[in-house]
Every structure is written in structure tokens, then in C-alpha cells.
């Protein structure tokens, strides 16, 4: 912001001039420019859509597939571990790099958009408490 100091002096018609008044200060706040982003519901969700596959090892190799479908800002995740599948649903925050259903958290890799990190809560059948990655299928 800006700080201004003012003094007042008067001049008479006969040419005399008064002493300066006591200094008075005034402050002007900087102008705040509001950032405006207009995003449609579901914007950026297309980065997640499609079929993804991977595997993890817990003493045995487990095959994992993840299918991501979207409608507007709503998404559906179908997680299959060794053929046993379960469906999870959630709402997507526009341009987020995360899909969160509570039981599953899916994060898009920052450098490689064909890679997802999946965090499964304990209650997820076949993958409870595990973290694994899946890659996009063509």
C-alpha cells in the first residue's frame, strides 16, 4: 500500500502565509485483483478416465485393474483384485489431481499422466491397507 503525509498551509489575500499544520497521514490499501477461474464441473476428470492395470505382491502376485468412468463431476471407480471387483463412487473437484472416495484415494502422477497411485483403506476387499500403482491401458 501507500502511505501519504499531508500538511496544510494557508495564504491570506494580503500575501501572508501561515506555518505548516501538524502532519496528517493517510494510507491507501493496494488494489486487490480477484483471481477468476471459470471451471466446468468435471474439468480435468478426463485425465483419469479409462482402464488402468497393475499388480502388487503380498507373498503372491495380485493382479489389479481399475476402471474410471465419469458423468459431469461424479465419478465411478471399479477396482478388481484377482477377479474380485467392487465399485466406489465420489465427486470430483475440478482440475484436482486426486480422486477420493474415502475407501480409495487415487492420485495422478505429476510427471507421467499414464500412472496412478492408489491408496486402499483397510476395508477394501483384496487390497486393504495397501498402496500400489496402475498404468493406463491403451
Steps between C-alpha positions, in 0.01 A plus 500: 500500500590864501545733797448873441590784740321834458552845648272799447608861454274802443565814304317824568386751238764741623778254415579359843543129545442286809731242652455134404234315692569180691567214257203279423540154354286305257543139388373345181470120485638337189239403247427130526435335168260212540620186328223358288504148370195365332502125506225269391404216733717203417771705325818292509322174580573372149864447610380216727241337274567162349638163599811466714692188603778401736602252763636477851668228701390381845668160492311438179472715186159672496365635170317830531276679250337836552229643278414869530174635354360850535179693457537875558682535832399154625733206451482124545802281575479127445792327670570135425760299694559147365157505334306614809360848433331777694362838391568834672348840422593858574487863395791661318640847577578664164868481394598296806769233471315281752189281495386425856216263591600460863595133456716566193725797429631519143776751416620595154880498463637853448751403229332201331128536429481127415572404862267502801581442867224316687466500880249244627346518847483189719140423398582464127463128411823343375704820529426619853766732638720474190647762269571412138537655156303436183582599142259606229401236247483605135 
